[in-house]
Amino acid sequence: MTAIPTAPLTPGDVVRPGVKIRKDGHMKWTVERDGHMAVLFDEEGMKRGRWAAWSPFAGTPQGIVLFTDDVEAAVDAVLATLPALASTVAKQAGVTIAEVLEEAAALAEEWKDQPRRLVLHAKVLEGDAELSGPAALVILEAMATRAAEAAAQEPTAEAAPTPGEPEWRTLKGVSAPFFLFGEEHEGGQFAAAGDRNQVTGKPLLIVRLWTDHGLRFAEDENGRELYLWGAAAKFWTAPAQ
């Protein structure tokens, strides 16, 4: 029986990439990312919600981001405000730092007329940068959307055909693709199975079949041409499924 994952009970049960969550005293938990810290206060029994999520970057009265009973929502609410390094965002998104910085530059251009919406902090880091919490969140969402769109555009690999029920017969009425049974010989020669009482050899996928001056020819999946004699010749064949 597959175990059903249980909902986290405390902030310490919540796991987020690059984030450290620790209990700090009896009724408080700290949420830290890249040197910046927020706090979740345990207010069990309060009607407004057990968890009071506080962040110094909240920009709200008393720095409260959210009151909720959902501990994961509380963690994510403060993370949405905490600054994050471009390298941390890149690791979480599975992309390069350069891609994150490129996305940050585009976002800064988009937000340039909104002075309260900061993308980059002034902290100078070689080959890295510190993003504001809202910018990091937007960039993560953009990267996730881009990855989903790229995955949707990738062609789905078709399953390789497999042989159906073998049959001893002529090739009249047979259309490619189908399988022809036989054995490989030195020099790249293929010998079709000739025992009418039993199937021998291995199946070879035939992708083209044609007649020229009363003689039959075929081409296998590797582009090799086969000579299959006249119209009355019989072979062990199987439909491609």
N, C-alpha and C positions, 0 to 999 in steps of 0.2 A: 504494500500500500504506500502511495506517495504521500510524504508528509506535507501538510498544508502550512506554509509559512505563517508565523504569528506576527501580529502587528507589534511594533516597538512600544515598550511600556515607558521608557525613560529616554532622555536625550542620549545617554550612553549606548543605547541599542541602535541608534541611527548611524549609518555609515555613509560618508560622502568623500569623494576623492580629494586628497590634500587637506582634509579638515581634521582638527583634533578637538574632541569633545570630552571635557573632564568635569567631575563633580567638584564643586567648590563650596564646602560647607553643607549645612543641613538642607537648605531650600534653594540652592543656586547651582547652575551649571554654566560653564564657560564654553563658548564656541570660538575656536581660533583658526584663522587661515592667513598664511603669509605674514605673520607678525601682528595682525589686527584681531581684536577680540570683541565679541558680543556676549550677552548674558541671557540665559533663560531662567526665570524665577518660577519656582514651583509654588503655585497658589492653590493647591488641592482643596476642593470644596467651594471655590468661588464660582458663582453662576456665569460670570463672563468668560470662563475658561480656565483650565488648570495652569496653562503655561503663559506667562507674560514674557514676550520676546522683546529684548531691549538691545539697541545698537547705538554707538556714538555717531554713526553716520546716517541715522534714520531721518533726520530733518523733520521730526514730529515733536509735539509737546512731550517733555520728559523722556524723549528718545524711544518711546514705545512703538514697536512695529506692528504687533499683533497680540490679541488675546485669543487663545484657542485651546481646545482639548486634544487637538491633533499634534502630537509631538514632532512628527516629520514636517508638518506645515510650519511649525515654529522654527525649526532649524533652517528650513529653506528660506523663510522670511528674513532672518537675520543675514544669511549668506548673500541674499540679493542686495544687501546694503554694504557688505564688507568689501574693501578693495582686494584685488587678486592680481598676482603677477601674470604677465602674458604667458610665461613658461608653464604656470599651473593650469591656466585655461587650455593651453595647447595640449598638455598631457591628458587632461580630462576629455578633450574633444577628439584626441587621436590625430592631431595635425601638427604642423611645424610652428615654431614661434613666429617665423616670418609671415605665415598665413594669418595668424592672429593679429599681428601688428598691421598687416595690410587691411584687414577687416576693421581694425580700430581706427585707422586713418580715414577710411570711407565713412565710418560712423561719426567721427569728429567733424567731417565736412557736412554731414547731414544735420548734426546738432549745433553747428556754429552759431546759429541765431537764437539759441536757447541757452543763455549764460548759466542757468542753474543745472544744466545737464552736462556734467563733466565726463570726459572719456578717459583722459590720462592725468595722473597725478604728477606733481613736479619732481618726484623722486627720480634721480638719474641712475640708470643701471645699464651697464655695458651689455649689449645684445639682448636686453630684456626691457620691460616697462611695467609700471604699476597701473592697473586699470581701476576705474571706479567700480563699485559693486553693480550698479545698473548697467554699465557698459559691458562688464564681464558677462552678465546674464544675457544681454542681447546678443553678444558675440557667440556664446555657447549655443543659444537657440538657432542662430543663423548657420553655424557649422553643422548642427544636427539636421537642419532642413536640407542643407546642401548635400550632406551624406545620404539622406533618404532619397533625394531626387536622383543622385548619381546611381544609387542601387536600383532604383526603379527603371532607369534607362538601360541598364546592362542587360544584354540578351540572355534569356534563360537557356541554359544548355539542355539540348534535347537528349533524351535517353537513347543510348545505342540500341538499334533494333536487335531482336533476338529471333532465332528460328522457331517456326511453329512445327506442326506435325509433318515429318518427312514423308515423301511419296515418290514411288518409282514411276516415272512417266517421261513422255517426250516434252519438248519445250513449246509445243503448240499451245497458244493461248496464255502462256506465262508472260507476265510483265514485270519489269524491274521496279523496285528492288526485290530480290529474293535470294535465298541461300542455295548454294550448290555444294554437295558433299564430295570430298576427295582428299588427296594428300599432296603435300608440297615435296618437290624433288629438287636436287641440286640444279643450280643454274636458274633458279626462279621459275621452274616449270611446275604447273599444277596438273595433276592427273585426276580426272573425275572418277568417283567410285563406280565400279562396274559389276559388283555382285548384286544381282536382282533380288536375292533372298534376304539380304541384310544390309543395313546402312554401315558403311565403313568410312574412316577418315574423319575430317573435321569440316564444319560448315564454313564456306567462303561467301561473303556478301557480294552479290552481283548488282551493279548499279545501272548497267546498260546492256541491252540485248538487241541484236539486229541480224538481218539476213543479207548475204551478198552472193548473187549467182547461185542460189539454192543452198549455200553453206551458212551455218550459224556461227556468229561471233559474239563475244561478251566482253565486258570490262568490269574489273573488280573495283572495290572502294579505293584502292591505291593507284588506279589508273592503268593497271596491267591488262593487256588484251589477251583473251583466251580463244582458242579455236575449238568449236564444239560439234564439228562434223555436219552431217546432213539433217534434214527435218525428221527422219525416222529414228534418230539416236535417242536413247533413253538415259535418264540420269536420276539420281536421288536429289530431289529438291525439297525446299520447305519455304513457306511464305515468311516474309519479314514482318514481325509484330512489334 
